[in-house]
Amino acid sequence: MSVSESALDHARSRPGQRRFDVAVAPEPLLVVGIGGTTRNRSSTERSLRIALSAAERLGASTVLLGAADLDLPMYAPERPERTPKARRLIDVLRRSDGVIVASPGYHGTLSGLVKNALDYIEDMRDDNPPYLDGRAVGTIACGQGWPGTIHTLTALRSVVHALRGWPTPMGAGINSAEAISEKSQLQLEIVGQQVVEFARARAGACSARR
């Protein structure tokens, strides 16, 4: 959910201790960003890039799947044929350690472009683990005004739950009617940070159990 003013002030006052102080793992984790709009230089894609950059500063490797990569046929589970873009989407997600999803708010919920891409994750139902199980998923919603933005963020988190992902505590809501402020940028950075922190902690726990 959106961060409180006091939490933001605390994060600003201790930038070296809170935001990017996690030791870099020997092998980079892979964080996949999904989202954007067909509009050039959309605020949604810019927000996603900020969050992915924060993940990179913690040592993660990132892949951005923007609007051009998500231009897919409507998902039809009864038809097994997949386009090269659809196969790439699923292949990258299968290799991912964490995911960040960013959507514009269209009529109070996520866009059809982003929802259709997420529907393709049904192809991962028989994986072990299935869907996005075991992965932290950061969520970002951008909208013209706060009500639609918050509704979209809530819808994104519900979809992530349905896909067995772990929504990060921080979800960033960006009012695209305004420029990305310092507060908004910090929220986006924390989303990227939390995805990496969770993925790294889970990798360590799985390694310890072996």
C-alpha positions in Angstrom: 0.0 0.0 0.0 1.1 3.6 -0.2 3.8 4.7 2.2 3.1 7.1 5.0 4.7 10.5 5.2 6.6 9.4 8.4 7.9 6.3 6.7 9.1 8.4 3.7 10.8 10.9 6.0 12.6 8.0 7.8 13.8 6.4 4.6 15.1 9.8 3.3 16.9 10.4 6.6 18.8 7.1 6.4 19.4 6.5 2.7 22.6 4.5 3.2 21.0 2.3 5.9 17.5 1.6 4.5 17.4 1.8 0.7 20.3 0.0 -0.9 22.3 -1.7 1.9 21.8 -5.4 1.1 24.9 -7.4 0.2 25.1 -8.4 -3.4 24.6 -12.1 -4.1 27.3 -14.0 -6.0 24.8 -14.7 -8.9 22.4 -12.0 -9.9 18.7 -12.6 -9.2 16.4 -12.0 -12.2 13.6 -9.5 -11.8 11.1 -9.2 -14.6 9.1 -6.0 -15.2 5.8 -6.3 -17.0 3.7 -3.3 -18.0 3.4 0.0 -19.7 1.0 1.4 -22.3 1.2 1.8 -26.1 1.7 5.6 -25.7 5.3 6.6 -26.2 7.2 7.5 -22.9 4.1 6.6 -20.8 4.2 7.4 -17.1 3.5 3.7 -16.4 6.6 2.5 -18.2 8.7 5.3 -16.7 7.6 4.2 -13.3 8.4 0.6 -14.0 11.9 1.6 -15.2 12.5 3.4 -11.9 11.6 0.4 -9.9 13.7 -1.9 -12.0 16.7 0.4 -11.7 16.4 0.2 -7.9 16.5 -3.6 -8.2 19.6 -3.3 -10.4 21.4 -1.2 -7.8 20.9 -4.1 -5.4 22.7 -6.4 -7.9 19.7 -7.9 -9.7 19.6 -8.6 -13.4 16.4 -7.2 -14.9 14.3 -7.7 -18.0 11.6 -5.2 -19.1 8.6 -6.5 -21.1 6.9 -3.3 -22.2 3.8 -2.7 -24.3 5.4 -3.9 -27.6 6.4 -7.2 -25.9 2.9 -7.6 -24.5 1.1 -7.2 -27.8 -0.3 -10.7 -27.6 -3.4 -12.5 -29.0 -6.2 -12.8 -26.5 -5.3 -15.6 -24.1 -7.2 -18.8 -25.0 -6.3 -21.8 -22.7 -7.9 -24.3 -25.1 -5.6 -23.3 -27.9 -2.0 -24.5 -27.3 -0.3 -22.6 -30.0 1.7 -19.6 -28.8 3.4 -16.7 -30.6 7.1 -16.0 -30.1 6.3 -13.1 -27.8 4.0 -15.3 -25.7 6.7 -18.0 -25.4 9.3 -15.4 -24.4 7.0 -14.0 -21.7 6.5 -17.4 -20.1 10.1 -18.4 -20.5 11.4 -15.2 -18.8 8.8 -15.5 -16.0 9.8 -19.2 -15.4 13.4 -18.0 -14.9 12.5 -15.1 -12.7 13.2 -14.7 -9.0 10.9 -11.7 -8.7 8.4 -9.7 -10.8 7.2 -6.1 -10.9 3.9 -5.4 -12.7 2.9 -1.9 -13.7 -0.5 -1.0 -15.2 -2.3 2.2 -16.1 -5.7 2.6 -14.5 -8.4 2.2 -17.1 -11.9 2.7 -15.9 -10.9 1.8 -12.3 -8.9 -1.3 -13.0 -5.9 -2.6 -14.8 -5.6 -2.3 -18.6 -6.6 -5.1 -20.9 -3.0 -5.3 -22.3 -1.6 -6.0 -18.8 -4.4 -8.3 -17.7 -4.1 -10.4 -20.9 -0.4 -10.8 -20.4 -1.0 -12.0 -16.8 -3.6 -14.4 -18.1 -0.8 -16.2 -20.0 0.7 -17.2 -16.7 -2.0 -19.9 -16.7 0.5 -21.8 -18.9 2.6 -22.2 -15.8 -0.1 -24.0 -13.9 1.7 -27.4 -14.0 5.1 -26.0 -13.2 6.7 -26.9 -9.9 6.0 -24.6 -8.1 3.0 -23.4 -10.2 2.2 -19.9 -11.4 4.2 -17.2 -9.4 4.4 -19.3 -6.2 7.5 -18.3 -4.3 8.1 -15.1 -6.1 7.7 -11.6 -4.7 5.7 -9.4 -7.0 5.8 -5.6 -6.8 2.8 -3.7 -8.0 2.6 -0.2 -9.6 -0.6 1.6 -10.7 -0.7 4.9 -12.6 -3.9 6.8 -13.1 -5.4 10.3 -13.8 -6.4 10.9 -10.2 -6.3 9.0 -7.0 -9.5 6.9 -6.8 -8.9 5.0 -10.0 -5.2 4.6 -9.2 -5.9 3.0 -5.8 -8.6 0.8 -7.3 -6.2 -0.4 -9.9 -3.5 -1.1 -7.3 -5.9 -3.1 -5.3 -7.0 -5.1 -8.4 -3.3 -5.8 -9.3 -2.7 -7.2 -5.8 -5.8 -9.4 -6.1 -4.5 -10.8 -9.4 -1.1 -11.5 -7.8 -2.8 -13.4 -4.9 -4.7 -15.5 -7.4 -1.5 -16.3 -9.2 0.0 -17.4 -5.8 2.6 -14.6 -5.9 3.7 -12.6 -2.8 2.7 -8.9 -3.2 5.4 -6.7 -1.6 4.3 -4.7 1.4 4.8 -1.5 -0.7 2.6 -1.0 -3.7 3.2 2.3 -5.6 0.3 4.4 -6.7 1.3 7.2 -9.1 -1.0 10.0 -10.1 0.0 10.5 -13.8 -1.7 13.9 -13.9 1.3 15.1 -11.9 5.0 14.8 -12.5 6.8 11.9 -10.6 7.6 13.6 -7.4 10.4 12.7 -4.9 7.9 10.9 -2.8 6.6 8.9 -5.7 10.1 8.0 -6.9 11.0 6.8 -3.4 7.9 4.6 -3.4 8.9 3.1 -6.7 12.4 2.5 -5.5 11.2 0.7 -2.4 9.0 -1.6 -4.6 12.1 -2.6 -6.5 14.1 -3.0 -3.3 11.5 -5.2 -1.6 11.3 -7.6 -4.5 15.0 -8.1 -4.4 15.2 -8.4 -0.6 12.4 -11.1 -0.6 13.9 -13.0 -3.5 17.3 -13.0 -1.8 16.0 -14.1 1.5 14.0 -16.9 -0.1 17.0 -18.1 -2.1 19.0 -18.2 1.1 16.3 -20.1 2.9 16.0 -22.6 0.1 19.8 -23.1 0.0 19.9 -23.7 3.7 17.3 -26.5 3.5 19.3 -28.4 0.9 
